[in-house]
Amino acid sequence: MTERKPADVSHEDWVEHQIRQAERRGEFAELPGRGKPLPGNEIEYDALWWVKAKMRREGLGQERPADGAGSLVAVCRRDAEELPAVLARIEDEAEVRRRVGELNKRITDLHLMPPPGPPLGIPRFKVDEVVREWRRARQLAARRRPGGTGRG
């Protein structure tokens, strides 16, 4: 059992004294990793190292796994970010409306029954505004094509 710290000794001095005694007894001689650099010390310091490590453990910031595994919130956020690019490849307005409606349903579900972890933090899409923007983007793309009529 460790003896009590004397009242006239500072906490820091007492701890240093305890460490020196343990070193003399050889209690640090056979520790695993002794004489080796700390893991992760070979890279430049990053203030957000803990966030990046957590994201790696959670599988965030990576390509979506083929089996659909991963955080529902992260997948929904990614789908919301990618929505304009996805819609740009669609030719049919009804399909655009279907895709936006499906994403809105997932957003609503995550707002009503949030899974553990960070909140979703994105609002539902306004379908008519998205469709209007989709039409505008298609008209601009048609004008840029040689022989484009500007109709989409």
PLY file of the C-alpha trace (Angstrom):
ply
format ascii 1.0
element vertex 152
property float x
property float y
property float z
element edge 151
property int vertex1
property int vertex2
end_header
0.00 0.00 0.00
1.19 3.49 -0.86
2.01 5.73 2.03
0.10 8.98 2.50
1.42 12.25 1.16
2.96 14.33 3.94
1.13 17.61 4.50
4.27 19.72 4.04
5.12 18.25 0.58
3.55 19.59 -2.62
1.49 17.23 -4.74
3.95 17.53 -7.64
6.97 16.72 -5.43
5.11 13.76 -3.91
4.25 12.31 -7.33
7.84 12.75 -8.55
9.06 11.00 -5.39
6.68 8.07 -6.04
7.89 7.79 -9.64
11.56 7.79 -8.65
10.93 5.03 -6.10
9.09 2.92 -8.67
11.96 3.39 -11.15
14.47 2.23 -8.52
12.36 -0.88 -7.87
12.35 -1.59 -11.65
8.60 -1.32 -12.08
8.98 0.49 -15.43
11.72 -1.78 -16.83
9.54 -4.27 -18.72
6.62 -2.17 -19.91
5.33 -2.98 -23.41
6.45 -0.39 -25.95
9.41 0.70 -23.82
11.95 2.57 -25.94
9.61 2.83 -28.91
7.99 6.02 -30.23
4.38 6.72 -29.38
1.96 5.59 -32.12
0.88 8.40 -34.43
3.87 10.54 -33.45
5.44 10.20 -36.90
2.89 12.50 -38.56
2.52 16.26 -38.24
0.25 17.38 -35.41
-3.38 17.93 -36.36
-5.69 19.67 -33.90
-8.61 17.56 -35.18
-6.80 14.22 -34.82
-9.45 12.86 -32.47
-12.30 13.79 -34.85
-10.54 12.08 -37.76
-9.81 8.99 -35.66
-13.47 8.79 -34.62
-14.58 9.17 -38.26
-12.22 6.35 -39.30
-13.61 4.08 -36.56
-17.20 4.94 -37.56
-16.50 4.47 -41.28
-17.39 8.07 -42.09
-15.78 10.08 -44.86
-15.16 6.94 -46.88
-16.94 5.52 -49.87
-20.28 4.01 -48.91
-19.93 0.26 -48.31
-21.68 -1.95 -50.85
-23.82 -3.57 -48.15
-25.26 -0.18 -47.12
-23.66 -0.38 -43.68
-22.61 2.79 -41.93
-24.21 5.63 -40.08
-27.72 6.41 -41.37
-27.12 10.07 -40.59
-23.83 10.16 -42.50
-25.34 8.36 -45.49
-28.30 10.75 -45.54
-26.00 13.78 -45.31
-23.86 12.43 -48.14
-26.95 11.76 -50.28
-28.18 15.32 -49.64
-24.78 16.72 -50.68
-24.71 14.58 -53.81
-28.34 15.29 -54.77
-27.62 18.02 -57.38
-25.09 15.81 -59.20
-27.43 12.81 -59.07
-30.37 14.82 -60.39
-28.25 16.26 -63.21
-28.04 12.76 -64.71
-31.81 12.20 -64.61
-33.90 12.96 -67.71
-37.42 12.61 -66.27
-39.07 15.16 -63.95
-41.20 12.48 -62.29
-38.01 10.60 -61.38
-36.51 13.81 -59.95
-39.60 14.29 -57.80
-39.48 10.63 -56.70
-35.81 10.87 -55.69
-36.29 14.12 -53.74
-39.40 12.68 -52.06
-37.50 9.54 -51.04
-34.65 11.60 -49.58
-37.16 13.86 -47.77
-38.80 10.78 -46.23
-35.42 9.59 -44.89
-34.68 13.09 -43.54
-38.08 13.20 -41.81
-37.55 9.72 -40.34
-34.16 10.75 -38.96
-35.64 13.93 -37.48
-38.50 12.04 -35.82
-36.48 9.03 -34.62
-32.82 10.11 -34.52
-30.29 7.31 -34.05
-27.59 7.65 -31.41
-24.83 10.03 -32.39
-24.68 13.44 -33.96
-27.95 14.96 -35.22
-28.72 15.15 -38.94
-28.80 18.94 -39.05
-30.28 19.33 -42.55
-33.81 20.40 -43.48
-36.13 18.70 -45.93
-35.83 19.74 -49.57
-38.61 21.83 -51.13
-39.51 19.61 -54.07
-40.83 22.38 -56.35
-37.71 24.49 -55.80
-35.45 21.52 -56.53
-37.41 20.75 -59.71
-37.23 24.42 -60.79
-33.45 24.39 -60.28
-33.18 21.06 -62.12
-35.07 22.53 -65.11
-32.89 25.66 -65.10
-29.71 23.56 -65.03
-30.99 21.41 -67.91
-31.83 24.51 -69.99
-28.36 25.96 -69.40
-26.74 22.65 -70.35
-28.86 22.47 -73.52
-27.78 26.00 -74.55
-24.12 25.10 -74.10
-24.37 22.07 -76.36
-23.75 22.67 -80.05
-27.11 23.00 -81.75
-28.88 23.34 -78.36
-32.36 24.82 -78.44
-32.54 25.86 -74.82
-35.59 23.68 -74.22
-35.39 21.00 -71.53
0 1
1 2
2 3
3 4
4 5
5 6
6 7
7 8
8 9
9 10
10 11
11 12
12 13
13 14
14 15
15 16
16 17
17 18
18 19
19 20
20 21
21 22
22 23
23 24
24 25
25 26
26 27
27 28
28 29
29 30
30 31
31 32
32 33
33 34
34 35
35 36
36 37
37 38
38 39
39 40
40 41
41 42
42 43
43 44
44 45
45 46
46 47
47 48
48 49
49 50
50 51
51 52
52 53
53 54
54 55
55 56
56 57
57 58
58 59
59 60
60 61
61 62
62 63
63 64
64 65
65 66
66 67
67 68
68 69
69 70
70 71
71 72
72 73
73 74
74 75
75 76
76 77
77 78
78 79
79 80
80 81
81 82
82 83
83 84
84 85
85 86
86 87
87 88
88 89
89 90
90 91
91 92
92 93
93 94
94 95
95 96
96 97
97 98
98 99
99 100
100 101
101 102
102 103
103 104
104 105
105 106
106 107
107 108
108 109
109 110
110 111
111 112
112 113
113 114
114 115
115 116
116 117
117 118
118 119
119 120
120 121
121 122
122 123
123 124
124 125
125 126
126 127
127 128
128 129
129 130
130 131
131 132
132 133
133 134
134 135
135 136
136 137
137 138
138 139
139 140
140 141
141 142
142 143
143 144
144 145
145 146
146 147
147 148
148 149
149 150
150 151
